Amino acid sequence: MLSAQEIIDYKKDYFFPNAMHFYKNPPHITRGEGKYLYDDSGKRYLDFFAGVTVVNCGHCNPEINAKVKAQLDQLQHTSIIYLTEPSVLLAKKLSHILPGDIQHTFFCCSGTEANEGALLLARLHTGKKGFISFEGGLHGRSALTMSVTGIPMWRIDPFLDPDVYFAKGFGGDETRSEDSLKSVEAILKEHGHEIAACIVEPIQGNGGINIPSKIFFKKLKSLLSKYDVLLIADEVQTGFARTGKMFAVEHFEVIPDILTGAKALGNGVPVGFFSATPAVAASFNKPSASTLGGNPVSMNAGLAVIDFIEEHNLINKTASLGEYMLQKLKELESNYDAVISTRGLGLMLGMTLETPEKVDILLEKAKDSGFIVGKNGMNRDVVAFQPPLIIEREDIDNLIDCLHDILRDL
């Protein structure tokens, strides 16, 4: 088995130089089981990042994997152009859990591809080209999704699409949400006739766990409707019980025109989708296909994930655990000057520290103590807590004890 250093050396030799990894001394992860990860020495880590909100149902979930393995042995691949059962069953199941009258789905392989497809659909439906996005949003790594991404470090294409207009970020308080809406209104007044859609994460993940005000989306939808601009909810990070609702936009009592998802639907198996209301979906009537989208193995994974979430009541469990963990993080905020702010919904929580350097120190020390947490934010100064939804209150208490020790030193 390769050592951690040998893997780093191989990455330097055979990957592009953009390849990154967390930690000064990264572990070589060799196994996952439920809420835990294990390295090549056998050390166990409690995972509070879930592969960036992917394994909501836990690593190598046996209930899900049994169904995936059975499909793998029966039919691994055809293509969406042939008839198979799993894809239509998953589309039907999604129609029952998606908000409002969102009913029609196109399957693909990733969140980037899902958002790209949603943006294309908006252009097809409206006949308009432009988009509104938000500072702090992350929507993908393709040319168009990178263009609507509002985090500078992820906008690396030197020739981004010019037909994108950025509204102010909305995270923090009522004032920021109102300022964000005012900037949307100003964009619409000048460019509304040329804008197809507004794409937004209901809660910004990589932007720093930014949550808008309770009425933000109702006001946003009203503004967009005046100019026949569609609303795209990017639920790639926030979907499938992560925030204490099946989809985060449900917290804000608004039905988007298009909703995208990926990540947690596969619980580690690559999958993506975009779904729309019947009226909007009807505009995607020209031939299109995805070679691996709708793959029987991925579709069965998605069916198994939704079954697991429902059978194990993960939505209510996540809401309850999230309230408890946020309370504990607020106590850290009160006790330590290094903590600037804490926030979150469900088990999608963020803690801003004084500097990015302190975040890196915390991540390293937490890892050494057997806890995996993430980082994000416009300045990379936010500690991210997005664990598998199968954790227990005791796991939260153990992490909080660890954070107390680290923050005392900071």
One Martini backbone bead per residue (centre of mass of N, CA, C, O) as a GRO file, in nm:
protein
  410
    1MET     BB    1   0.097   0.035   0.021
    2LEU     BB    2   0.070   0.355   0.003
    3SER     BB    3   0.180   0.635   0.111
    4ALA     BB    4   0.116   0.957   0.161
    5GLN     BB    5   0.377   1.061   0.021
    6GLU     BB    6   0.350   0.894  -0.239
    7ILE     BB    7   0.086   1.026  -0.329
    8ILE     BB    8   0.195   1.312  -0.348
    9ASP     BB    9   0.413   1.245  -0.558
   10TYR     BB   10   0.219   1.138  -0.776
   11LYS     BB   11   0.059   1.398  -0.809
   12LYS     BB   12   0.300   1.563  -0.913
   13ASP     BB   13   0.355   1.370  -1.165
   14TYR     BB   14   0.022   1.308  -1.272
   15PHE     BB   15  -0.099   1.571  -1.209
   16PHE     BB   16  -0.216   1.856  -1.192
   17PRO     BB   17  -0.121   2.153  -1.020
   18ASN     BB   18  -0.426   2.193  -0.893
   19ALA     BB   19  -0.391   1.985  -0.687
   20MET     BB   20  -0.542   1.922  -0.371
   21HIS     BB   21  -0.502   1.938  -0.002
   22PHE     BB   22  -0.541   1.881   0.308
   23TYR     BB   23  -0.297   1.951   0.504
   24LYS     BB   24   0.029   1.898   0.604
   25ASN     BB   25  -0.063   1.600   0.730
   26PRO     BB   26  -0.195   1.376   0.543
   27PRO     BB   27  -0.402   1.126   0.525
   28HIS     BB   28  -0.455   0.786   0.430
   29ILE     BB   29  -0.747   0.693   0.299
   30THR     BB   30  -0.905   0.348   0.311
   31ARG     BB   31  -1.178   0.383   0.494
   32GLY     BB   32  -1.541   0.337   0.532
   33GLU     BB   33  -1.786   0.373   0.820
   34GLY     BB   34  -2.031   0.555   0.826
   35LYS     BB   35  -1.894   0.809   1.039
   36TYR     BB   36  -1.619   0.681   0.939
   37LEU     BB   37  -1.263   0.702   0.910
   38TYR     BB   38  -0.962   0.545   0.765
   39ASP     BB   39  -0.632   0.476   0.781
   40ASP     BB   40  -0.329   0.305   0.716
   41SER     BB   41  -0.302   0.270   1.048
   42GLY     BB   42  -0.618   0.262   1.170
   43LYS     BB   43  -0.717   0.529   1.213
   44ARG     BB   44  -0.986   0.713   1.355
   45TYR     BB   45  -1.252   0.917   1.206
   46LEU     BB   46  -1.472   1.172   1.256
   47ASP     BB   47  -1.706   1.273   1.018
   48PHE     BB   48  -1.771   1.641   0.948
   49PHE     BB   49  -1.806   1.642   0.595
   50ALA     BB   50  -1.900   1.413   0.388
   51GLY     BB   51  -1.756   1.480   0.122
   52VAL     BB   52  -1.914   1.737   0.079
   53THR     BB   53  -2.214   1.636   0.111
   54VAL     BB   54  -2.258   1.314   0.030
   55VAL     BB   55  -2.269   1.107   0.292
   56ASN     BB   56  -2.556   1.127   0.447
   57CYS     BB   57  -2.577   0.791   0.499
   58GLY     BB   58  -2.295   0.708   0.493
   59HIS     BB   59  -2.041   0.501   0.478
   60CYS     BB   60  -2.099   0.220   0.322
   61ASN     BB   61  -2.395   0.160   0.311
   62PRO     BB   62  -2.550  -0.143   0.330
   63GLU     BB   63  -2.839  -0.084   0.221
   64ILE     BB   64  -2.743   0.058  -0.038
   65ASN     BB   65  -2.516  -0.137  -0.148
   66ALA     BB   66  -2.694  -0.382  -0.201
   67LYS     BB   67  -2.851  -0.248  -0.439
   68VAL     BB   68  -2.607  -0.174  -0.609
   69LYS     BB   69  -2.485  -0.459  -0.644
   70ALA     BB   70  -2.729  -0.589  -0.778
   71GLN     BB   71  -2.721  -0.404  -1.027
   72LEU     BB   72  -2.427  -0.457  -1.114
   73ASP     BB   73  -2.492  -0.770  -1.175
   74GLN     BB   74  -2.730  -0.715  -1.387
   75LEU     BB   75  -2.698  -0.383  -1.478
   76GLN     BB   76  -2.467  -0.134  -1.558
   77HIS     BB   77  -2.513  -0.061  -1.884
   78THR     BB   78  -2.627   0.154  -2.142
   79SER     BB   79  -2.855   0.402  -2.194
   80ILE     BB   80  -3.095   0.645  -2.220
   81ILE     BB   81  -3.193   0.524  -2.511
   82TYR     BB   82  -3.285   0.305  -2.321
   83LEU     BB   83  -3.485   0.086  -2.149
   84THR     BB   84  -3.521   0.149  -1.796
   85GLU     BB   85  -3.635   0.139  -1.470
   86PRO     BB   86  -3.475   0.319  -1.255
   87SER     BB   87  -3.510   0.606  -1.383
   88VAL     BB   88  -3.825   0.629  -1.365
   89LEU     BB   89  -3.848   0.573  -1.061
   90LEU     BB   90  -3.680   0.817  -0.971
   91ALA     BB   91  -3.842   1.038  -1.107
   92LYS     BB   92  -4.102   0.973  -0.955
   93LYS     BB   93  -3.991   1.010  -0.667
   94LEU     BB   94  -3.904   1.304  -0.700
   95SER     BB   95  -4.192   1.420  -0.761
   96HIS     BB   96  -4.281   1.362  -0.451
   97ILE     BB   97  -4.034   1.557  -0.311
   98LEU     BB   98  -4.059   1.793  -0.464
   99PRO     BB   99  -4.144   2.100  -0.501
  100GLY     BB  100  -4.445   2.117  -0.584
  101ASP     BB  101  -4.463   2.100  -0.956
  102ILE     BB  102  -4.212   1.944  -0.974
  103GLN     BB  103  -4.153   1.668  -1.228
  104HIS     BB  104  -3.915   1.698  -1.431
  105THR     BB  105  -3.626   1.495  -1.546
  106PHE     BB  106  -3.261   1.518  -1.572
  107PHE     BB  107  -2.991   1.307  -1.610
  108CYS     BB  108  -2.660   1.293  -1.466
  109CYS     BB  109  -2.315   1.324  -1.303
  110SER     BB  110  -2.335   1.630  -1.181
  111GLY     BB  111  -2.354   1.948  -1.063
  112THR     BB  112  -2.243   2.093  -1.303
  113GLU     BB  113  -2.430   1.958  -1.514
  114ALA     BB  114  -2.694   2.043  -1.384
  115ASN     BB  115  -2.652   2.352  -1.407
  116GLU     BB  116  -2.603   2.365  -1.706
  117GLY     BB  117  -2.884   2.253  -1.782
  118ALA     BB  118  -3.053   2.471  -1.640
  119LEU     BB  119  -2.947   2.711  -1.805
  120LEU     BB  120  -3.035   2.605  -2.077
  121LEU     BB  121  -3.336   2.582  -2.016
  122ALA     BB  122  -3.379   2.884  -1.965
  123ARG     BB  123  -3.308   2.972  -2.252
  124LEU     BB  124  -3.518   2.803  -2.403
  125HIS     BB  125  -3.773   2.923  -2.257
  126THR     BB  126  -3.708   3.251  -2.290
  127GLY     BB  127  -3.488   3.357  -2.511
  128LYS     BB  128  -3.259   3.420  -2.311
  129LYS     BB  129  -2.914   3.476  -2.184
  130GLY     BB  130  -2.901   3.579  -1.905
  131PHE     BB  131  -2.769   3.622  -1.558
  132ILE     BB  132  -2.824   3.574  -1.213
  133SER     BB  133  -2.608   3.618  -0.934
  134PHE     BB  134  -2.399   3.552  -0.640
  135GLU     BB  135  -2.215   3.637  -0.403
  136GLY     BB  136  -2.081   3.319  -0.294
  137GLY     BB  137  -2.132   3.138  -0.527
  138LEU     BB  138  -2.152   2.781  -0.628
  139HIS     BB  139  -2.184   2.593  -0.966
  140GLY     BB  140  -1.893   2.520  -1.103
  141ARG     BB  141  -1.642   2.407  -1.380
  142SER     BB  142  -1.764   2.515  -1.612
  143ALA     BB  143  -1.798   2.777  -1.808
  144LEU     BB  144  -2.086   2.867  -1.709
  145THR     BB  145  -2.074   2.794  -1.401
  146MET     BB  146  -1.826   2.976  -1.354
  147SER     BB  147  -1.966   3.243  -1.439
  148VAL     BB  148  -2.190   3.210  -1.188
  149THR     BB  149  -1.961   3.233  -0.997
  150GLY     BB  150  -1.892   3.420  -0.669
  151ILE     BB  151  -1.585   3.299  -0.642
  152PRO     BB  152  -1.277   3.384  -0.727
  153MET     BB  153  -1.112   3.105  -0.694
  154TRP     BB  154  -1.338   2.963  -0.913
  155ARG     BB  155  -1.258   3.188  -1.156
  156ILE     BB  156  -1.030   3.069  -1.398
  157ASP     BB  157  -1.150   3.162  -1.650
  158PRO     BB  158  -1.046   3.404  -1.891
  159PHE     BB  159  -1.350   3.350  -2.058
  160LEU     BB  160  -1.610   3.462  -1.945
  161ASP     BB  161  -1.930   3.515  -1.931
  162PRO     BB  162  -2.084   3.836  -1.984
  163ASP     BB  163  -2.406   3.742  -1.908
  164VAL     BB  164  -2.340   3.828  -1.596
  165TYR     BB  165  -2.507   3.921  -1.284
  166PHE     BB  166  -2.413   4.052  -0.970
  167ALA     BB  167  -2.519   4.012  -0.660
  168LYS     BB  168  -2.534   4.052  -0.351
  169GLY     BB  169  -2.480   3.916  -0.073
  170PHE     BB  170  -2.694   3.747   0.201
  171GLY     BB  171  -2.529   3.701   0.443
  172GLY     BB  172  -2.620   3.740   0.817
  173ASP     BB  173  -2.866   3.966   0.767
  174GLU     BB  174  -3.127   4.163   0.688
  175THR     BB  175  -2.961   4.383   0.549
  176ARG     BB  176  -2.817   4.203   0.342
  177SER     BB  177  -3.072   4.098   0.206
  178GLU     BB  178  -3.181   4.374   0.116
  179ASP     BB  179  -2.932   4.457  -0.049
  180SER     BB  180  -2.952   4.222  -0.244
  181LEU     BB  181  -3.235   4.289  -0.358
  182LYS     BB  182  -3.161   4.570  -0.465
  183SER     BB  183  -2.952   4.461  -0.671
  184VAL     BB  184  -3.152   4.295  -0.831
  185GLU     BB  185  -3.340   4.526  -0.913
  186ALA     BB  186  -3.126   4.689  -1.068
  187ILE     BB  187  -3.067   4.474  -1.280
  188LEU     BB  188  -3.355   4.443  -1.391
  189LYS     BB  189  -3.401   4.737  -1.487
  190GLU     BB  190  -3.159   4.708  -1.703
  191HIS     BB  191  -3.170   4.360  -1.784
  192GLY     BB  192  -3.445   4.192  -1.783
  193HIS     BB  193  -3.483   4.147  -2.104
  194GLU     BB  194  -3.198   3.941  -2.093
  195ILE     BB  195  -3.298   3.747  -1.859
  196ALA     BB  196  -3.351   3.410  -1.773
  197ALA     BB  197  -3.196   3.372  -1.481
  198CYS     BB  198  -3.176   3.278  -1.133
  199ILE     BB  199  -2.901   3.163  -0.942
  200VAL     BB  200  -2.931   2.971  -0.624
  201GLU     BB  201  -2.841   2.911  -0.304
  202PRO     BB  202  -3.017   2.877  -0.024
  203ILE     BB  203  -2.731   2.782   0.083
  204GLN     BB  204  -2.416   2.877   0.113
  205GLY     BB  205  -2.136   2.693   0.116
  206ASN     BB  206  -1.847   2.795   0.006
  207GLY     BB  207  -1.921   3.095   0.102
  208GLY     BB  208  -2.003   3.024   0.438
  209ILE     BB  209  -2.284   2.961   0.532
  210ASN     BB  210  -2.523   3.129   0.385
  211ILE     BB  211  -2.818   3.299   0.515
  212PRO     BB  212  -3.112   3.408   0.456
  213SER     BB  213  -3.385   3.544   0.498
  214LYS     BB  214  -3.706   3.434   0.529
  215ILE     BB  215  -3.813   3.648   0.282
  216PHE     BB  216  -3.619   3.650   0.040
  217PHE     BB  217  -3.752   3.453  -0.175
  218LYS     BB  218  -4.021   3.593  -0.208
  219LYS     BB  219  -3.903   3.859  -0.314
  220LEU     BB  220  -3.740   3.742  -0.544
  221LYS     BB  221  -3.971   3.607  -0.703
  222SER     BB  222  -4.128   3.868  -0.750
  223LEU     BB  223  -3.914   4.017  -0.912
  224LEU     BB  224  -3.873   3.807  -1.141
  225SER     BB  225  -4.170   3.792  -1.249
  226LYS     BB  226  -4.180   4.082  -1.376
  227TYR     BB  227  -3.941   3.962  -1.599
  228ASP     BB  228  -3.945   3.660  -1.670
  229VAL     BB  229  -3.764   3.517  -1.443
  230LEU     BB  230  -3.604   3.251  -1.342
  231LEU     BB  231  -3.577   3.003  -1.077
  232ILE     BB  232  -3.273   2.861  -0.948
  233ALA     BB  233  -3.214   2.581  -0.740
  234ASP     BB  234  -2.915   2.501  -0.573
  235GLU     BB  235  -2.900   2.155  -0.429
  236VAL     BB  236  -2.621   2.009  -0.416
  237GLN     BB  237  -2.567   2.056  -0.097
  238THR     BB  238  -2.877   2.088   0.040
  239GLY     BB  239  -2.982   1.818  -0.022
  240PHE     BB  240  -3.118   1.554   0.143
  241ALA     BB  241  -3.164   1.661   0.466
  242ARG     BB  242  -2.932   1.859   0.553
  243THR     BB  243  -3.143   2.108   0.679
  244GLY     BB  244  -3.429   1.960   0.770
  245LYS     BB  245  -3.490   1.917   0.470
  246MET     BB  246  -3.501   1.791   0.170
  247PHE     BB  247  -3.510   2.101   0.085
  248ALA     BB  248  -3.403   2.419   0.153
  249VAL     BB  249  -3.630   2.591   0.011
  250GLU     BB  250  -3.857   2.508   0.219
  251HIS     BB  251  -3.788   2.725   0.437
  252PHE     BB  252  -3.906   2.967   0.217
  253GLU     BB  253  -4.175   2.910   0.062
  254VAL     BB  254  -4.065   2.826  -0.238
  255ILE     BB  255  -4.104   2.780  -0.593
  256PRO     BB  256  -3.917   2.679  -0.823
  257ASP     BB  257  -3.857   2.620  -1.163
  258ILE     BB  258  -3.568   2.506  -1.086
  259LEU     BB  259  -3.387   2.203  -0.983
  260THR     BB  260  -3.081   2.102  -0.832
  261GLY     BB  261  -2.870   1.795  -0.816
  262ALA     BB  262  -2.658   1.563  -0.609
  263LYS     BB  263  -2.438   1.396  -0.433
  264ALA     BB  264  -2.645   1.259  -0.199
  265LEU     BB  265  -2.808   1.078  -0.399
  266GLY     BB  266  -2.546   0.866  -0.420
  267ASN     BB  267  -2.351   0.828  -0.170
  268GLY     BB  268  -2.083   0.821  -0.396
  269VAL     BB  269  -2.243   0.809  -0.648
  270PRO     BB  270  -2.255   0.935  -0.949
  271VAL     BB  271  -2.482   1.224  -0.963
  272GLY     BB  272  -2.742   1.405  -1.151
  273PHE     BB  273  -2.987   1.689  -1.164
  274PHE     BB  274  -3.275   1.832  -1.337
  275SER     BB  275  -3.573   2.017  -1.247
  276ALA     BB  276  -3.924   2.083  -1.353
  277THR     BB  277  -4.176   2.226  -1.458
  278PRO     BB  278  -4.389   2.164  -1.707
  279ALA     BB  279  -4.359   2.434  -1.863
  280VAL     BB  280  -4.047   2.434  -1.872
  281ALA     BB  281  -3.985   2.143  -1.974
  282ALA     BB  282  -4.124   2.177  -2.261
  283SER     BB  283  -3.863   2.336  -2.386
  284PHE     BB  284  -3.709   2.049  -2.381
  285ASN     BB  285  -3.740   1.930  -2.727
  286LYS     BB  286  -3.462   1.860  -2.798
  287PRO     BB  287  -3.218   1.661  -2.855
  288SER     BB  288  -3.095   1.459  -2.574
  289ALA     BB  289  -2.805   1.328  -2.386
  290SER     BB  290  -2.660   1.080  -2.150
  291THR     BB  291  -2.451   0.831  -2.122
  292LEU     BB  292  -2.452   0.819  -1.780
  293GLY     BB  293  -2.714   0.921  -1.751
  294GLY     BB  294  -2.926   0.698  -1.590
  295ASN     BB  295  -2.777   0.492  -1.460
  296PRO     BB  296  -2.867   0.210  -1.297
  297VAL     BB  297  -2.679   0.236  -1.053
  298SER     BB  298  -2.739   0.532  -0.977
  299MET     BB  299  -3.047   0.500  -0.955
  300ASN     BB  300  -3.045   0.292  -0.723
  301ALA     BB  301  -2.903   0.471  -0.527
  302GLY     BB  302  -3.121   0.691  -0.515
  303LEU     BB  303  -3.350   0.513  -0.415
  304ALA     BB  304  -3.202   0.419  -0.154
  305VAL     BB  305  -3.163   0.695  -0.026
  306ILE     BB  306  -3.456   0.783   0.003
  307ASP     BB  307  -3.542   0.541   0.170
  308PHE     BB  308  -3.348   0.590   0.406
  309ILE     BB  309  -3.443   0.869   0.489
  310GLU     BB  310  -3.739   0.782   0.547
  311GLU     BB  311  -3.699   0.525   0.735
  312HIS     BB  312  -3.490   0.711   0.936
  313ASN     BB  313  -3.580   1.008   0.980
  314LEU     BB  314  -3.358   1.237   0.886
  315ILE     BB  315  -3.498   1.506   0.892
  316ASN     BB  316  -3.571   1.530   1.195
  317LYS     BB  317  -3.295   1.456   1.306
  318THR     BB  318  -3.139   1.692   1.178
  319ALA     BB  319  -3.294   1.923   1.304
  320SER     BB  320  -3.229   1.850   1.600
  321LEU     BB  321  -2.916   1.832   1.584
  322GLY     BB  322  -2.874   2.117   1.470
  323GLU     BB  323  -2.976   2.275   1.713
  324TYR     BB  324  -2.773   2.161   1.913
  325MET     BB  325  -2.508   2.238   1.766
  326LEU     BB  326  -2.556   2.542   1.746
  327GLN     BB  327  -2.561   2.591   2.048
  328LYS     BB  328  -2.266   2.494   2.095
  329LEU     BB  329  -2.135   2.703   1.902
  330LYS     BB  330  -2.237   2.955   2.054
  331GLU     BB  331  -2.066   2.897   2.305
  332LEU     BB  332  -1.797   2.934   2.166
  333GLU     BB  333  -1.846   3.226   2.078
  334SER     BB  334  -1.868   3.332   2.380
  335ASN     BB  335  -1.568   3.211   2.481
  336TYR     BB  336  -1.415   3.296   2.198
  337ASP     BB  337  -1.238   3.530   2.012
  338ALA     BB  338  -1.182   3.355   1.750
  339VAL     BB  339  -1.493   3.367   1.733
  340ILE     BB  340  -1.718   3.544   1.533
  341SER     BB  341  -1.924   3.316   1.405
  342THR     BB  342  -2.251   3.144   1.388
  343ARG     BB  343  -2.423   2.896   1.171
  344GLY     BB  344  -2.739   2.736   1.057
  345LEU     BB  345  -2.890   2.433   0.908
  346GLY     BB  346  -2.892   2.179   1.053
  347LEU     BB  347  -2.607   1.996   0.906
  348MET     BB  348  -2.524   2.318   0.817
  349LEU     BB  349  -2.227   2.453   0.943
  350GLY     BB  350  -2.072   2.765   1.068
  351MET     BB  351  -1.729   2.901   1.161
  352THR     BB  352  -1.590   3.201   1.221
  353LEU     BB  353  -1.268   3.319   1.206
  354GLU     BB  354  -1.023   3.552   1.222
  355THR     BB  355  -0.848   3.347   1.039
  356PRO     BB  356  -0.726   3.125   0.810
  357GLU     BB  357  -0.495   3.018   0.988
  358LYS     BB  358  -0.680   2.917   1.220
  359VAL     BB  359  -0.830   2.713   1.053
  360ASP     BB  360  -0.586   2.535   0.982
  361ILE     BB  361  -0.516   2.464   1.270
  362LEU     BB  362  -0.783   2.334   1.346
  363LEU     BB  363  -0.785   2.111   1.134
  364GLU     BB  364  -0.521   1.973   1.222
  365LYS     BB  365  -0.599   1.917   1.522
  366ALA     BB  366  -0.855   1.760   1.467
  367LYS     BB  367  -0.724   1.536   1.306
  368ASP     BB  368  -0.529   1.443   1.534
  369SER     BB  369  -0.805   1.385   1.719
  370GLY     BB  370  -1.028   1.249   1.506
  371PHE     BB  371  -1.131   1.500   1.312
  372ILE     BB  372  -1.342   1.593   1.037
  373VAL     BB  373  -1.322   1.905   0.879
  374GLY     BB  374  -1.402   2.202   0.719
  375LYS     BB  375  -1.363   2.459   0.454
  376ASN     BB  376  -1.455   2.809   0.388
  377GLY     BB  377  -1.513   3.090   0.213
  378MET     BB  378  -1.402   3.379   0.075
  379ASN     BB  379  -1.139   3.358   0.300
  380ARG     BB  380  -1.108   3.080   0.442
  381ASP     BB  381  -1.267   3.139   0.756
  382VAL     BB  382  -1.445   2.866   0.758
  383VAL     BB  383  -1.592   2.629   0.948
  384ALA     BB  384  -1.714   2.308   0.845
  385PHE     BB  385  -2.035   2.135   0.922
  386GLN     BB  386  -2.104   1.810   0.735
  387PRO     BB  387  -2.231   1.546   0.830
  388PRO     BB  388  -2.351   1.270   0.868
  389LEU     BB  389  -2.696   1.197   0.949
  390ILE     BB  390  -2.602   0.946   1.163
  391ILE     BB  391  -2.543   1.091   1.393
  392GLU     BB  392  -2.488   1.181   1.735
  393ARG     BB  393  -2.484   1.363   2.018
  394GLU     BB  394  -2.213   1.247   2.117
  395ASP     BB  395  -2.048   1.343   1.872
  396ILE     BB  396  -2.085   1.640   1.923
  397ASP     BB  397  -1.961   1.651   2.206
  398ASN     BB  398  -1.680   1.553   2.121
  399LEU     BB  399  -1.618   1.784   1.928
  400ILE     BB  400  -1.656   2.020   2.125
  401ASP     BB  401  -1.430   1.938   2.315
  402CYS     BB  402  -1.209   1.968   2.102
  403LEU     BB  403  -1.262   2.271   2.037
  404HIS     BB  404  -1.198   2.379   2.310
  405ASP     BB  405  -0.900   2.299   2.315
  406ILE     BB  406  -0.817   2.455   2.060
  407LEU     BB  407  -0.927   2.745   2.134
  408ARG     BB  408  -0.753   2.787   2.381
  409ASP     BB  409  -0.487   2.798   2.216
  410LEU     BB  410  -0.581   3.029   2.012
   0.00000   0.00000   0.00000
